Structures are given as structure tokens and as C-alpha cells.
């Protein structure tokens, strides 16, 4: 994850999840995070940032001892949100990642379906459509990875329901501090 001040005065919020749980995956995520930060800092729109990151990941040189099969398994999901703080406008591009969720003023949590493309690194020429949403005063944006929602014992729907129950159990005062 990352928060990046942009040249336009906006802010980029990024969350992602690389395939794997080993040192190689951590190294790839570190390189990808630096690449995403660089493309965002250059002022590219969300779709352009993800397109460039996908090409970067697809052409990343193999690490020592990496097999051809491991190269084929090299991909990452990502959700990139460009936020205009004064207006609450969110421009969202998604690469195989979970949709964002919003906590509404009344405490209801909803997922916000957004257009998206394949995970990064799968198709270097892939397209990442952008969805525009507006965050109203008193609403909270929630970005998470599937590790929070999914497990071997529950699917995505059950995981989202569990998260909704946990948020609903919070007092209104504690939710307003987010």
C-alpha cells in the first residue's frame, strides 16, 4: 500500500497484492511499489499508471534461480485511487483487485463496483478502465486485500459480510474518527 502526493495537488492511494508469500514475492512487490510511485509522480492518470506498471512487471528481469514457470506466475493485483480532496472525487483503476468499499454516514458499508482489468503483469498491453466516484462528507473509503476478506474457511461474500458485521458493531463515535 502507499499514499502518494501528486503534482496536481491530488493524492494517490494504492493497495496491491503480489502472487506468493516468499522472499521473491516481497522483492517483486518492493520493485512494483517503486515503479507505481514513479509513474504516479510523473502525473499519469490512473489507467496509465496501471498500464505502465503491468508492462514493467511483465518485463522485469528474472531473479537468480527463477524458473520459467515462476516467471509465468509473476503477477499482482492492484487498486489505484486518485483522490481530489476538496471535491471528494475518486478516479479508480483496478487490476484484478477487490472493489473498494464505502462506509456511508449512517454506518452502512457497501462495496462499490468498479471497472477493471487483468492483474498486473499478465497482459503487458492490457487496459485498465477508470471509474469515477464521489465520496460525500462523512463517508469513508475502505481499501483492502483479499487476505482480510477471504480465507480457506470463507469465500468473498462471507468475508464481506463478516467485515460489515464488525463495522456495524462499532459505535458511531468510533466510526466517525476514521
C-alpha positions as a Python dict, from the first residue, in 0.01 Angstrom:
ca = {
    (1, 'X'): (0, 0, 0),
    (2, 'X'): (107, 357, -49),
    (3, 'X'): (-15, 716, -29),
    (4, 'X'): (146, 947, -284),
    (5, 'X'): (110, 1325, -315),
    (6, 'X'): (65, 1401, -685),
    (7, 'X'): (195, 1701, -883),
    (8, 'X'): (-167, 1808, -948),
    (9, 'X'): (-235, 1853, -574),
    (10, 'X'): (-433, 1531, -567),
    (11, 'X'): (-336, 1219, -374),
    (12, 'X'): (-294, 862, -498),
    (13, 'X'): (-398, 571, -276),
    (14, 'X'): (-259, 235, -382),
    (15, 'X'): (-317, -112, -245),
    (16, 'X'): (-195, -432, -402),
    (17, 'X'): (-117, -796, -351),
    (18, 'X'): (160, -984, -527),
    (19, 'X'): (134, -1356, -606),
    (20, 'X'): (323, -1560, -349),
    (21, 'X'): (435, -1534, 13),
    (22, 'X'): (811, -1573, -12),
    (23, 'X'): (1118, -1350, -36),
    (24, 'X'): (1090, -1340, -416),
    (25, 'X'): (732, -1212, -390),
    (26, 'X'): (838, -948, -138),
    (27, 'X'): (1120, -833, -369),
    (28, 'X'): (881, -809, -664),
    (29, 'X'): (632, -610, -455),
    (30, 'X'): (905, -368, -348),
    (31, 'X'): (1009, -309, -709),
    (32, 'X'): (649, -275, -820),
    (33, 'X'): (576, -25, -541),
    (34, 'X'): (869, 191, -655),
    (35, 'X'): (750, 171, -1017),
    (36, 'X'): (393, 266, -923),
    (37, 'X'): (522, 561, -720),
    (38, 'X'): (738, 677, -1012),
    (39, 'X'): (455, 655, -1269),
    (40, 'X'): (213, 833, -1035),
    (41, 'X'): (467, 1107, -960),
    (42, 'X'): (510, 1166, -1333),
    (43, 'X'): (145, 1273, -1338),
    (44, 'X'): (-10, 985, -1533),
    (45, 'X'): (-381, 917, -1494),
    (46, 'X'): (-482, 601, -1300),
    (47, 'X'): (-525, 387, -1613),
    (48, 'X'): (-182, 496, -1740),
    (49, 'X'): (-15, 420, -1408),
    (50, 'X'): (-153, 65, -1406),
    (51, 'X'): (-76, 6, -1776),
    (52, 'X'): (285, 110, -1723),
    (53, 'X'): (313, -97, -1405),
    (54, 'X'): (179, -403, -1586),
    (55, 'X'): (438, -364, -1864),
    (56, 'X'): (709, -314, -1601),
    (57, 'X'): (612, -632, -1416),
    (58, 'X'): (580, -835, -1737),
    (59, 'X'): (930, -735, -1849),
    (60, 'X'): (1105, -745, -1510),
    (61, 'X'): (1429, -941, -1540),
    (62, 'X'): (1430, -1286, -1378),
    (63, 'X'): (1585, -1313, -1035),
    (64, 'X'): (1866, -1560, -968),
    (65, 'X'): (1731, -1913, -979),
    (66, 'X'): (1382, -1811, -1100),
    (67, 'X'): (1236, -2083, -1325),
    (68, 'X'): (1027, -2018, -1639),
    (69, 'X'): (720, -2146, -1453),
    (70, 'X'): (782, -1892, -1176),
    (71, 'X'): (807, -1615, -1436),
    (72, 'X'): (464, -1716, -1566),
    (73, 'X'): (324, -1693, -1212),
    (74, 'X'): (454, -1339, -1160),
    (75, 'X'): (155, -1109, -1125),
    (76, 'X'): (-4, -871, -878),
    (77, 'X'): (-345, -725, -816),
    (78, 'X'): (-373, -352, -758),
    (79, 'X'): (-629, -85, -685),
    (80, 'X'): (-523, 271, -766),
    (81, 'X'): (-736, 562, -646),
    (82, 'X'): (-663, 922, -741),
    (83, 'X'): (-834, 1145, -485),
    (84, 'X'): (-922, 1511, -526),
    (85, 'X'): (-962, 1602, -155),
    (86, 'X'): (-1162, 1928, -197),
    (87, 'X'): (-1431, 1769, -415),
    (88, 'X'): (-1419, 1411, -284),
    (89, 'X'): (-1382, 1286, -642),
    (90, 'X'): (-1222, 943, -675),
    (91, 'X'): (-1083, 818, -1007),
    (92, 'X'): (-1030, 445, -966),
    (93, 'X'): (-843, 195, -1182),
    (94, 'X'): (-838, -170, -1083),
    (95, 'X'): (-611, -456, -1189),
    (96, 'X'): (-770, -780, -1070),
    (97, 'X'): (-808, -643, -717),
    (98, 'X'): (-1113, -631, -492),
    (99, 'X'): (-1354, -345, -546),
    (100, 'X'): (-1335, -66, -289),
    (101, 'X'): (-1595, -35, -15),
    (102, 'X'): (-1752, 275, 134),
    (103, 'X'): (-1875, 332, 483),
    (104, 'X'): (-2176, 560, 449),
    (105, 'X'): (-2272, 827, 702),
    (106, 'X'): (-2536, 601, 856),
    (107, 'X'): (-2278, 328, 924),
    (108, 'X'): (-2378, 105, 632),
    (109, 'X'): (-2087, -47, 442),
    (110, 'X'): (-2127, -111, 70),
    (111, 'X'): (-1890, -236, -196),
    (112, 'X'): (-1862, -5, -494),
    (113, 'X'): (-1831, -198, -821),
    (114, 'X'): (-1563, -51, -1044),
    (115, 'X'): (-1442, -134, -1392),
    (116, 'X'): (-1116, -325, -1403),
    (117, 'X'): (-863, -519, -1599),
    (118, 'X'): (-643, -823, -1552),
    (119, 'X'): (-387, -839, -1272),
    (120, 'X'): (-61, -656, -1343),
    (121, 'X'): (199, -850, -1541),
    (122, 'X'): (-41, -1083, -1719),
    (123, 'X'): (-105, -878, -2034),
    (124, 'X'): (154, -605, -2096),
    (125, 'X'): (-89, -440, -2340),
    (126, 'X'): (-384, -466, -2101),
    (127, 'X'): (-635, -189, -2050),
    (128, 'X'): (-742, -52, -1712),
    (129, 'X'): (-1066, 144, -1738),
    (130, 'X'): (-1128, 418, -1482),
    (131, 'X'): (-1438, 456, -1268),
    (132, 'X'): (-1527, 792, -1114),
    (133, 'X'): (-1699, 801, -774),
    (134, 'X'): (-1764, 1083, -531),
    (135, 'X'): (-1702, 1043, -161),
    (136, 'X'): (-1956, 1258, 23),
    (137, 'X'): (-1873, 1434, 351),
    (138, 'X'): (-1892, 1186, 637),
    (139, 'X'): (-1824, 883, 415),
    (140, 'X'): (-1514, 665, 446),
    (141, 'X'): (-1334, 477, 171),
    (142, 'X'): (-1214, 124, 256),
    (143, 'X'): (-943, -48, 53),
    (144, 'X'): (-829, -397, 147),
    (145, 'X'): (-671, -710, 10),
    (146, 'X'): (-836, -1048, -19),
    (147, 'X'): (-638, -1164, 285),
    (148, 'X'): (-873, -958, 503),
    (149, 'X'): (-1187, -1086, 330),
    (150, 'X'): (-1111, -1439, 211),
    (151, 'X'): (-972, -1745, 385),
    (152, 'X'): (-972, -2120, 345),
    (153, 'X'): (-1291, -2125, 552),
    (154, 'X'): (-1494, -1849, 384),
    (155, 'X'): (-1546, -1706, 38),
    (156, 'X'): (-1555, -1338, -60),
    (157, 'X'): (-1927, -1292, 11),
    (158, 'X'): (-1892, -1442, 360),
    (159, 'X'): (-1580, -1233, 420),
    (160, 'X'): (-1751, -907, 319),
    (161, 'X'): (-2046, -998, 542),
    (162, 'X'): (-1808, -1058, 835),
    (163, 'X'): (-1642, -719, 777),
    (164, 'X'): (-1984, -548, 756),
    (165, 'X'): (-2082, -701, 1091),
    (166, 'X'): (-1755, -589, 1251),
    (167, 'X'): (-1802, -231, 1129),
    (168, 'X'): (-2168, -225, 1230),
    (169, 'X'): (-2066, -329, 1582),
    (170, 'X'): (-1851, -17, 1619),
    (171, 'X'): (-2008, 278, 1793),
    (172, 'X'): (-2099, 575, 1571),
    (173, 'X'): (-1842, 786, 1760),
    (174, 'X'): (-1558, 542, 1682),
    (175, 'X'): (-1664, 517, 1315),
    (176, 'X'): (-1660, 896, 1281),
    (177, 'X'): (-1292, 910, 1383),
    (178, 'X'): (-1188, 730, 1065),
}
